[in-house]
Amino acid sequence: MDPLVRPGAGGGATASEAKEGPPGPRPLHPRQVWAWRCGWGAMAVAGVVVAVAGEVVLAGAGVDVPWPSGAAAAAVALAGAGLAWRLPRLAYDAWRYELTPTTLELQRGVVVRHHSAIPYFRVQHIDITRSPFERALGLSQLVVRTAAATTDARLPGIAASDAERLRDVILARTGRGDAV
Amino acid sequence: MATPSEPAPGEGPRRLHPLSPVLDLSGLGRALLAPGAVALGAGGLRLLALGVVVVLALQVLAWSRRTYQLAGGVLRIEGGVVVRSQQLLPCERIQQVNLVQKLRHRALGVAVLEVEGAGRESGARLAVLERGRAEALRADLLAAKRGTVGPGAGEATGAGAGAGAGGVGGPEAPEWVPTPWPVVTLGYRQLALAGVTGVELLVFLTVITTAVQFGGDRGWPSLDRFDLRLPGALGAVLVVAGVLAAVALWLGMAVAASILSDGGFRLTLVGDELHVQRGLLDRKEASVPLARVQAVRIDASAPRRALGLVSLRIDSAGAGSGEDDRRVRVPILAAGEVDRVLALVAPGSAPLPTLRSPPPVARRRSVVRHPCRWPCSPPPPPCWPGRWGRWPWSPSGRRWRPGGRPTGGSATPWPATTSSPAPGGSTGAWSRCPWPGCRAPGHAPPPSSAGPAWPPSRSTWPAPAWSPRSGTRRPPWSGSCGRRRCTRRRPATAPSPFLVTPAPQRSRSDHKSGRGRAGRAGGGRA
């Protein structure tokens, strides 16, 4: 599925719509949920490893823990699995991006909602990064760099085949000049 | 992802120099450096050898993945071992291009090219490239930035990148090559002067700290076996000689640091780009387009003010804005030369006006009067109104008003200005101040009946002493002088006897002298 073109928008698409997709907020690629789940799962596994190692160390030191052995690791595993399953779905539902005529708008956040609007003419350059999970799932991440040091405009969940097209669309709208 | 298997010159992405894995640590290698040191401490040589092999393999892998390509006015860099990344740097966004050659790079004929955009992470570092190719790439980047390469000449740009230092433009489009115009050239004498009067004087601290650490590890030689009892005259001579030697060593270190970092300094103007070359062992070259100069800063330390010298810093919005080492600096310059350099570096800027110190009265007042006023004045009475904002303990949170709260069942918390009773005559409960010097408006002489309406305008209020809650005012003890940077310089007519910079060879005399006269006349009036 092409995330730049919303499903069902194929009817009377103009030339620009065929290139940039229809206007309006768009969701991320559905597979991004699994990319996040993989990341959170890796963190959960790391947490379980830390818990097990802690118990082993405590047992070696002769400290008597008030819970049965393995309970802490099991609790960490349960909590990690639950979070890794649920949070990416919530984050995905909260994520929207939109290419308005003048700005790139990103909406995200489960607890705290962020809505950032980045004017095209302030964009310095755009990086595309692919972590191993994203590579396995055929996704890319766009990192939009502006002159501000604190701006961290990351747009995950773009299909790898569309990332360069989206980048070119944004860069084509930046105009000329040094954008500082 | 393109495959960089020996591309034809000018087309396709290129790899960096094959020596890069050895000469420059990539991010992964840098990340593995600390564990490697720990392994060396713990495991010994065998583990160290294993670590070196692993890091080298990763470096080679990273090198094989990293490619660059300049096409269509965009520098495209790809790479990454674990996390793949693609960078697209539009040439028109480039703020500064640096070419750095450390000693090892110079020995091998390679160079590091740093492309700086605005913002912290918007830049790229190509380490390492062949020297000639790095220069050609820099020329191409700057040419693409200047816009001499049209949008349809992307292939020409690529060809220029591939063809090396031969020709930048195409053969059918001969490019205007501007002649370099020397702005500032510094010799060793001047650099030595810069070291003696500049921050390089602090280098000895670093040296001493290092020596103490090193010596602490090795153990200092014991002085016990020397007979330290010397005859009086000889002892005094030796002490004086020792002090002199220490001072000479101190100044020598400063001079050496200055010459090492800035030896062979040359600031040239090529077309509309500033080029700086400096460094005795590590050569550093920086190119800043004039349009990207954000600020020119002129500093003069106390010894430099006394000698009529200044130093200049030319800021661009490059990636390392915080790092002084990557900024374009003129380490030392005669104060009389500033206007000439400014006219070239920041065209259109007015020459520096003659800055003056505050008058002696202000200085005396800042020393004597202001510090006295605050502790000598009585503490603010509990009825202090006005600048203190809302009266915090008023039951309704309303503003304090002399004459008490409005009576007569007025619903408005603050009576209308014209119909309100004149203050001063009536004494409200809160306006009774226990301090004779109270500045509350209730203690001001009562205005005449035809006087200004209440509340009075700000100008009729007594000027309060600075209070921490008044926010916008500066505390009086900060004085009126502000920072003393640059408050004095010699007039442009008296050049420093210490520095001789090459006279301009281009005829800019009309431009410059006209400005200089105007500036001097303005200064004289002021």
Interface residues (C-beta under 8 A of the other chain):
Chain A: Q124 H125 I126 D127 I128 T129 R130 S131 P132 R135 R145 T146 A147 A148 A149 T151 E164 R167 L171 T174 R176 G177 D178 A179 V180
Chain B: G80 V82 V83 R84 S85 Q86 Q87 L88 L89 P90 E92 R93 Q95 G117 A118 G119 R120 E121 S122 A291 R292 A317
